Amino acid sequence: MNRAAPFLAKLTLPLLFVGAIALAHWVKATPMSAAVPAPSTAASDVPFYATRFEHQPDPKTLTALGRVLFSDRTLSASGEMACASCHDPAHAYGPANHLAVQLGGPHGTLPGLRAVPSLKYHQAVPPFAERFFDNDGDDSRDQGPTGGLDWDGRAGSAHEQAAGPLLSPFEMANASKEAVLAQLRASPNAAAMRDAFGAHLFDDPKRAWNALLLALEVFQQSPRDFYPYDSKYDAYLRGQLQLSAAEARGLAVFNDPEKGNCASCHISTVKRGAFPDFTDFGQIAIGVPRNRAIPANADPAFRDLGVCGPLRTDLQGRDEYCGLFRTPSLRNVALRGAFFHNGVYTRLDEAVRFYALRDTAPQKVYGSGRTHRFDDLPEKYQDNLNKEGPFGAQPGGKPTLTEAEIADVVTFLKTLTDGYVAPQVDKVAAAKKTR
């Protein structure tokens, strides 16, 4: 299932200096200047990155503005929810709690359908494609559906992803784009928007909407905030330290095709000079158990089938996509309180153990009885399930991972947490040891 994308090599230093891949596209379509005449035509039919503004803000301004808007609660219908409410900067831009789904809606009481993912390390995710051919190896092999943001890949860019929660009925719950803009126009951040994009920004709703999304997108492409590559594992890759014995064992199990085989989807090695994001960006069905703590699942007829719906509508009726969800990055996974698209597990060791027991001891995963197996995926879609290692064994067979190996993998995964600070060396004690 390796879909390590060739476009990672395109994440070059110039883009890092710009501060956003999105901004690079925009700059190509829009010459930068301190000020240009107010646009005379509406932005309604103009491609997003070709949007012309009265002022063309620089990357630093856009990043700072997007950072403020990310925490602006006035952009929600309730006035109590911001992007940061679910994507907490202190928790790798994911939830700060162990809830399977977060509460939102007009009054902040409506539960969502899926676990909220982290927004970190999304800078190289390609738009969704039904067919993906990876030129890092055998480029004739169709890797299947790949890419896109959100659990089902329906958002093709960071600005499309940012628009989703603003209009989702169980998230920020605005009735329309115009409702969002009315709140933004009346908010304390309206002046900063006009300063950045021009005094007449709000005269054209389409242009104002694009300005809001552009600021959020550029902020979410900020390397310092969203892809710093400063974990303990990154220090290890740079040759600055050695992993502990348990961490090294966990990495070996993680990479071993006969053991965890985790790296087949969660790429762990440097490719073409790019540090790994621990995902191949693919869409895959693994059949995690139904989470009955999600209120929507109280209806036995409700099924979250990922790429084929219900939130994604363009591929409904495509049975081969039912049960598929995007492979998330494992960076900062130890900070999460709920795992997989439905948050069914709340401990990292439980999530790793699922891979060892899904096929060998399904009664421990789904409960006893044949009918409980893959209880969240109807039988007619179960041919979509991934059967590569560590899956594929028969019930009653020997799991590919022992409890000790599961513990080692968890220990290794903790090295993927950003913000690693090497322990301070006691220079006095070290000097005494050398005497």
Helices and strands as residue ranges (DSSP letters): G 6-10, H 13-18, H 21-29, G 48-50, H 59-70, G 73-75, H 83-86, G 89-91, E 103-104, E 110-111, H 158-167, H 177-185, H 190-197, G 201-203, H 205-219, H 223-226, H 232-237, H 245-255, G 262-264, E 283-284, G 295-298, G 319-321, E 325-326, G 333-335, H 348-357, H 362-366, G 370-372, G 379-384, H 403-413, G 414-416, H 427-434
